[in-house]
Amino acid sequence: MTDLRIQKMAQVLVHYSLDLQPGDEFALVTTPLADELNLAICEEAIRAGANVFVQNQLLGFDEIFYQYASEAQLEYISPLRRYIVENFNAMLNLEAERNTRELSQIDPERLARRRRANAGIFKRMLERMAHQELKWCYTLYPTPALAQEADMSLRNYQDFVYRACMLDLPDPVVAWREEEAHQKRLIEWLKGRDEILIQGRDVDLKLSIRGRTFLGAAGKLNFPDGEIYTSPVEVRYGDAVIHIDPAVVGFQPDIETMLAAADLSRTGGPFWGGYWDYLWNRKPPETTIPLSATLSEERLREYLANEIAARYDRPPSPASPVPGSTSFEPGQPGTVLDIDRAVILISDALLNPSNRVVNLSFNRVSPTRPAFQNVQVLLQQVLTTRGYDGLAEIYLLDLQTGQEINFAYDNGQIIAPGIAFTAASTMKIPIMVSVFRRIEEPISAEVTSLLEAMIELSENEPADRLMQAVLDPRLGPLEVTADMEALGLKNTFLAGYFYPGAPLLRTYSTPANQREDVNTDPDRYNQTTPMEIGLLLGDIYQCATNGGGTFAAVFPGEITQSECRLMISLLSKNRIGVLFQAGLPEGVQIAHKHGWITDPLDGLIHTMSDAGIIYTSGGNFVLVVNLYHPTQLLFNPANELMAFLAQGVYNYYTLTSP
């Protein structure tokens, strides 16, 4: 036989607590134990014009989930749940438990971890409720498990719950509206009052309510309900107002001590004075008894971390690339609760009989730098918005973290990197490394002069002379290639000298120049890939910074830290005012080598490159860019593109807080 009170409960929840209207998107979160009420609620909601979604939770699922879920699963938030919280405008959580002890054997830390993971979505739900974008209510359905908790039979427990819901009245919806109006009148009456005085037989109690805000609870958020309330301690954190239940943080008044103090005050005066007061029925003088209580700092800290900080801390938002530019949209700072200070403030407020409003302090957290991979997004946007229709490969190495970005771009499409390019003058970086491997300090004036001319002036003759004098008169280029192979650079080689008509000493097949999907028509005499030149610059940097790195492992004792610093000094003097340097602010240190080639067959530029170590206040990095166009690379557009690419990476490393 259907219990008519269930139909009445559905009517109150739909038409009063949630006040569902036509078109409302309504989510019912429940369990199968409450199906009789679930169906009644759905019927009322549909008849009211709401669009209903039911999440009927599988009984026993929580125990399985918390027992076996991995850390990642504990922190996972369903996109469906996010969608409901972000978009639905009505939600009812209907508790119908089968076993109130179901999670008693679960590690509390796993429960806390899940609660922390849910903090963000819970905070968003509260925000939408505060802005009246979401109508939410919590209620329960009387089950045998809940009846046992109340130490009652199921029938008696049902009667108890339904009477509390006023379902025994002819029209509970009207009754709850009258209760809401009554509470509003009481709250208005309490405004501006300072004290509540409670007197009766053996009772004379005065309670300060100065500055307290009273709220009504008339079955809107929690059903059933029926009280007006304020909080012993009102905590304000930013725009959030949080009411703390003292028992949750382990606050326990020491009643026995306070009663003993009151009794001592009562009996501590002169006997005859008290006797005459008694005879004449005179009220004894008022006595203030200090509050005596204990507080668990551990529980308070746990509450602050898991319930307040986890929900109301505002993490900083990182900067993000601005489409079509080399700039980043500034990130926003965040806030982190100062828990140590909060413990002191809340403890003082709990023990203060009048001042019980706490404004929590917080620490401001600067915006974080965007994820490193966002730089690739920015660089791809630069290539696209500049209308580049050729082939480009970019390699970026963060010299602090070792993170890398390496991608190739072919007329708007991203393809696999590791492309063979003509090295041109960037090959002089490997030559310089091979020369320093073989010379002894102090370096002769002649060798120094040749190095300066090779790097600073990018002349080919000094490069040939160095290889002939220091490496091998006939096979110097092959010595450079052998050194690069020893360093693990399999795509970098020099197969002959630079002078016109120099013989090809050897033909090299490499993984890069054997690719069939892309071809830059690389020079048979010198080739490399952006990553390999970038890694070589990274090796020079590490050697100059701490004397270690790949050089120390492969060529122990042959390339010193001072020699690596001299290499960077030589590269830093390559000041040409174009390519990377044109995109950097004046005074920024860049140790680089550039290169481009005019094709002797058509007199046009098809290949251009720049490779360098760039020093910034936010960290140092290696950047290598190689461009190729089968028809022609016009110098000015290609030069500007190089400058914009360097500028974009520089802006990422020098992001500042707003």
N, C-alpha and C positions, 0 to 999 in steps of 0.2 A: 504494500500500500504506500503510495507516494506521500511523503511528509510535506504538508502545505507550507511549513516554515522554510523549507529549502527554496521554494518558488519565491517566497517573500524576501529571502536573503538575496537571491539573484536580482530582484527588482531594486532593492536598496543599493546594491553594489553598482548596478548599471545606471540607474536613474538619479542616484544621489551622490554616492562616493566618487564615481568617475564622471557622472553627468555626460554620458556618451551622446554624441550628436550625429546626424547623417553625414557620412563621408569620413568619420574618424577611423584611423587605422589603429586597431585595438589588438594587443597581444595578451593572451591568457597563458600564464606560466603555471603549470599545475602537475598533478600526478593522477594515475588511474584510480586511486582510492577515492577520489572526489568526483567520479564521473557523473553521479546523479546531479550534483551541484554544477559541474562543468557544463553539462547539457542545458541546464536551466539558464545559466549565464549566457551561453551562446545564443539560445533562443531569444532572450531579452535583448541582447546586443544587436542581433540581426534585425529584429523587429524595430529597434531604434535607428536603424540605418547605418550602423557601423560595419566596417570591413574587418572580419575576424580572422586572426591567426592563432592557432593553438599549439603550444609547445608542451606536450604531455610527456613529462620526464619518466624515463624507464626506472622502475623501482630496483634498487640495489646497484644502480650504475655508479653512484658516488663512491661507494666502498671499493669497487673494482678500479675506478679511475685513480683514486688517491693511493691505492696499494701498488699499482703497477706503472703509473705514468712516469715518463722520463722528465728531466728538468725542463727540456724544451716543451714537452706536452703540458706541464704544469703552468708554463708561462704563455701558452697559446690562447689567443682569443678568437673565437669563431667570427668570420666576416659577417655571417648572418646575424649574430648577436649585436655586432657593431652597427649593422644597418638598422636593426630594430631600435636601438637606443638613440641613434642619430635621426631617424625618420618617422617612427611611429609617434602618435600623439596621445596614446592611452595604453596603460599596462597594468595588469592585475597579477600579483604574485599570490597564489593560493597554496598555502602549506597544508599538506595532508600526509603526515609521516606514518610509515609502517613500523619503524624501529628508531626510537630516539637515541639509541646507543650505537647506531650503525658505524659511526666514525671514532668510537672510543679507543680503538687500538691503532689508529693512524698517528704517525709522528706529527706532533703539533707544528713542527717547522715546515712540513709539506703543506699543511693547511694555511700557514702564514704566507708561504711563498705564493700559493694560488691567490690569496687575498691581495697580496701586493701586486700581482699581475693584473688583477681586476680593478685596481685603484683608479687607473685612468678612465676606464669606461664608466665606473661608478661616479667619478667626479663629473664626467660629461652628463650623466643622467641627472645629477643634482643641479647642474647649471641649467639644463632645459626645464627642470621643474621650477627653479627659481624664476625663470623668465616666462613661466606659464606656457611653455611649449609642449610639456609632457604632463599628462594627468596620471598619477601613479597611486596605487593602493595595495596594502598588504592585508591579508586575512587568513583565517585557518578554517579547516573543515574538521569536525570532531571525529577522530579515529580511535580505535581501541588502544593504540599506543599512547596517545595523548590522555585518554581517560585513565590509563594506568599511572601516568605521571602525576595526575591529579588525585590519585588514590580513590577513584570513583568508578561506578559501573558505567558502561557506555551510555545507557539510557539517561542516567542521572547527569552525566557529563554533557550530553546533547541538550538536555533541558537547561542546564546551567549556561552553556554557550548561547543558545537561542534566546534566552531571557535577556542576557547581556546585550544581545543584538536588537532587543525590543521587537522580536518577531512574534511575540505573543499578543502584540497590540493589533487592532484592526487595520491600521495603515502605518507601517513602520517608516515609510518615506516621509510622511508628514511629521511623525514623531522626531525623526532625526533633524529635520529642518527646524523644528521648534527648539531642540537641544542646541543647535548651532546658534540660533538667535539669542537664546538665554546666555550662552557663554560669551557672546559679543557684548552683551549688556554688563556682565560682571567684569570683563576685561576693561571696558571703558570706565567703570566705577573705580577700579584699582589704579588708574593712571594718576600719577602725581602723589600717591600716598607713600608714607615713609615706613610705617610699622603695622604689623598685625599683632593684636593682643588676644590671646586665648585664655579665658578664665572659666573655672568650674570647680567642682569639688576636688580639692587637693591639686588643682592646676592653676598656675598663674604664669603664663609663658608669653614673652614678647619677642617678636621676630622682625628684624629689619628687612624691608623690601625696597629701600631707597635705591633708585636708579635701575630697578629690575624691570624687564620687559616680560609681560605675560602673553602667552599664546593659547589658543583654543585647540582642543583635540576632540572633534565631534564626528569621528568616523570617516573623515576624508582620506587621510593617509594611512590610517590604521583602523581596521574595523574588526570588532567593535571598539569603541573608545568612549570618552565622556568625562573630560577633565579640563581645567585650565591649569597651566603650569608655567613655572619659570625654572631656572636651573641654579643649583648651588654655585656653580662657576660657569660663567659665559666666556668662552674663548673666541677671540677674533683674530683671524689669520687672513690678511688681505681683505677681500670682500666677503669671505666666508665667516659665518657665525656658527660656532659649534658648542653644543651643550654637553658638558661632561657629567656622567653619572659617577659620583665619588667612589662608589663601591667597585667600579671597573678598574680604578687605579689603586685599589687597596686602601682606601681611606676608611678608617674605623674609629668612630668616636669612643672615647674611654668613659662610658656612662658612670661606672662605679666610682672612678676618681672624682668626676664632677659632682655626683650625689654626695660623696663624702665631704667635698669642699663646701657644698651648700649646707649640709647638716652641721658642719663645724661652725659655719657662719651663724646658723640659727641658734646653736647652743653655746656659742662662745661668749655671749654678752653676760652682764650681771644677772644673777638669778632673780632678784626682786623686780628689776626692770621688765624682764620677760614675763614674770608672773602677773604684774599689774596690766601689761599689754593684753595678756590672755583674759584677765577678769573683765577688762573694759572693751574686749573685742576689737582692740586696735590692731590695724594691719602693720606687720613689722616693716621696717625700712627696706627699701629695695636693695638687693645685693647683686653685684655683677660677678658671675662665676666664669673665669677664663675657660675657653674651649680647650679640652684636652683630647688629643687624638693621635693615631699613628697613621703613617702613610708608607706604602711600598714604592720606593724610588724605582726599583726594577720594573714593576708593573706600569708605573707612570711612563718610564722611558719606552717600554714596549708599546704602550698605547700611542705615544707621540710618534714613534717611528712607523707603526703599522696602520694606524687609523687616521692620523692627521697629515704627517709628512707624505706618506704614500699616496694620499688622495689629493692633497692641496698644494704640495710643492709644484712649482711651475718650471719644468726643464727649459733650458735655453734652446732657442731654435737657431739652427745654423744658417749662415748666409747661403744664397743660392744663385746660380749663374743667371745673368740677365740675357734673355735670348737676343741674339743679333749684336752683342757687344762683347767687350773683353772684361766687363765689370761684373761684380757680384752684388745682389740685393743684400743689404746688411741684415744680419741675424738679430734676434731679439734676446735681451738678457733674461735669465730665469731667477727664481728664488728658491732657496733651500732653508728649511726651518732650522733655527738655532736651538737644538734640543737641550743643550746644557742650560741655556738661559731660560727656556720654557719650563724646565723642571723647577727652577727657583721661583719663577713667577706664579706658577699654578700651585705649588706647595704653600706659598705665602697666602694666596687667595683662599685656599681651602681652610686655612686657619684664621682668616680674617672675618669677623662677624658682619661687616658692612661692605667692604670694597671687594667685590667678587667678579669684577670684569677684568679680563686679562687680554692685553694686546700683545700678541706674540711677535717677537722680533725674528728677522730672517737675514740671511746672507745673500747678497746679489751675486749671481753667477754669470760671467761674461758669455756671450754667444760663442758657440764652438765653431771651429772651421768646418766647412762642408766635408763630406767624405771625399777621400782622395780621388776616387773614381769619377767624381763630379767634374774634375778637370778635363777628363776626356770628353764629357758632354759639351763643355765650353769650347774646347778646341774643335770638335766636329761642327759646332754651330758657327765658329769663325770661318772655317773652310766653306761651309754652305752659304752663309750670308755674304761672303766676299765673292761668291760666284765662281769659285775655283773649279775648273773642269778638267784638271790634269790628275796626275797620280802623286800622292804624298804619303810618306811614312813618318811617324813621330814616335820618339822614344823619350820618356821622362823618368828620371830616377831621383827619388827622395833620399838625400844623403844622410838624413837623420834616422829614418826608419827602414830604408832599403826597399820601400814600396816602389812598384814600377807600373808604368802605363806604356803600352806599345800597340799601336794600331796603324793600319793602312787605309787610305781613303782614295777611291778611284772614281772620279767624276760623280760624286754623290753617294757611292756605295761603300760600305765598310767591308774590307777584304782582309785575308790573313796577312800579318806582317812577316818580316824576314825576307825582304826583297833585295836583290843585288842592285846596287847603284854604283855608278862611277864615283870613286872616292875623291878624285881631283885633289885639291890642296888639303883636304882633311886627312889625306894619307901622310901628311907631314907630322901628324901626332904620333903614329906608330914609328916613323923614322926617328923622331926625337927620343922616344923611349929606348929604341935599340942603341942609339948613340950613347945615351947616359948609362946604359948597362955596361958599356965597354970602356968608357973613359974613367980616369982617376982624378980625384980632386987633389990640388986645385986645378980647375979647368984652364987650359991655355987661352990666351987672348985670341988666337986664330980660330979655335973651335967656338968660342963665345961669339965672335963676330959672325961666323957662318950660321950659328943657331939663330941669332937675332935676325939675320937677313932672311932665313928660311921661314921663321914664324911670323915676325913682325911685318916684313915686306912681302911675304908669300912668294919669294923668288925660287925658281926651280934649280938654277945652277948651284947655289949653296947646298941644296939638298943632295944633288949628285956628288958634290965634292966631299961632303960629310960621309956619305956611304962609301965612297972610294977610299977615303983616308982612314976612317975609323972602323968600318965593317969589313969590306973586301973590295979590292980594286975592280974585280970583274963581276962578282956575284953578290954585291952589297944588297940589292933589292931582295934576293932570296933569303938573306940573313934576317931581314926585317920580317918576311913572311914566316920564317921558322920561329922567330920570337913570338909572333902573334898566335901561331898554332900551339906553342908551349903554354900560352895564357888561356887556351881554350877557345880562341876566336877563329873558327873554321871557315868563315866567309870573307875574311880580310886578307888580302894578299897584294904584293907589289911584284910584278913579273918583269920589270925592266927599268932602266934609268929614265929620267925625264927628257934628256936632250933629244932634239929632233933626229929621227933615224936610228935611235937606240934599238938594239935587237931585243926581241921577245925571248927572255931567258927560259921561260917555262910556261906551259898552258895549265891553268888551274880549273878544275871542275869542283864546284862547291854546292852544298844543298840549296843555297840561294839562287845561284845562276842556272841551276838545273830545273827550276820551276817552269811549268808549261802554261800556268794560268796567267802569268804576268811577265812582261819583258820591258826593261828600260834601256835596252841596247847598251849594256854596260861596257866600258873600256876593257879590253883584254889585258891591259897593262896594270890596272889598279881597280880594285873593287872592295866594297865593304857593305855592311848593313847598318842602319841607324843604331840598333841595339848594341852592336859590337863596338862601335866608336864610343857610344855612351858608357858602356862597361869599362872601356879603357880609360876614359876620363875619370870614372869613379875610382878606378885603381890608383890613378895619380893622386886624386884627392885624399883617399885613405892613407896612402903612403906619406903625403905631406902633412897630414893631420896628426897621425900617431906612429908613423914609421912601420905600420903593419900592412895587412891586406894581402892581395894576391902576389904582388911583387916580392914580398918577403918570403912567401911560400915557394914560389917558382924560381926566383932568382935570388936566393939568400945571400945577403952581403954585397950584392952587385949594384943595386940601386938604393942609394941612401935617402933618408928623409930630407936632408938639405938639397939633394939633387931634385927630388920631387917638388920641393918648394920653388926651386929655380925654374922648373918646367912651368909651374903655374904663373910665376912672374913673367916668363916669356910670353905665354898665352894671353896674359892680362894686358900686354903692350900692343896687342893686335887691335888698335883703335881705328876703325874704318868709318864709323858713323852710319853704317847701313846694316841691313838684316837685323839680327837680334838686338844689336846695340841701339838701333833706331827706336825700338819699342820700350827701352828702359829709361828711367829717370837719370838725369845727369849725375855722375858720381857713383852710380852702382857698379860694383866690381863684377866684371865678366872676363873669365879666362877662356878664350874660344879660338877656333880656327874655322874659317869660312872657305867656300870654294864654289866656283862656277866655271863652265867651259863653253867657249864659242866653237861650235862644230866647224872644222876646216872644210867640210863638204858644202855646207849651205850658209856658213857665216852667222848662224843663229844659236841662241842659247837654248838648250833643251834640259840641262841639269843644273840644279842649284842646291847648295847645302850650307848649313851652319851647325856647329857642334860646340857646346861650351858648358862651363861650370858657372852658375850665377849665384851670387851671394846676396842674401836678403836678411832683414831683421827678423823675419819669421821662419828662417831656415834656408839652407842651401840646397841647390838641386842641379842635376845635369839635364840639359835639354838638347836633343838632336832632331833636326828637321831636314828631310831630303825631299826635293820637289823634282818632278819630271813631267815633261809634256812632249808628245811625239811630234807636234807641229812647231811650237815655239813657246818658250817662256819669256814673255815681255818683262824686262828687268824691273820697271817701276811697280807694276802690280805685284810681281813676285816678291820684290823687296818689302812692299807694304804688308803683304801677307805674312812674311817672316816676322816683321816687327809686331804685328797684331798677335801672332801666336805667342811670342816671347812675353808680350805685355799681359796677355791673359794669365799665363802661369805666374808671372811676377805678382799680379794683383791677388791671386789666390794665396800666395805665401805672405803677403803683407796686409791681409785683412785685419781691420781693427774694430774694436767694439764701438757701437753707435753712441 
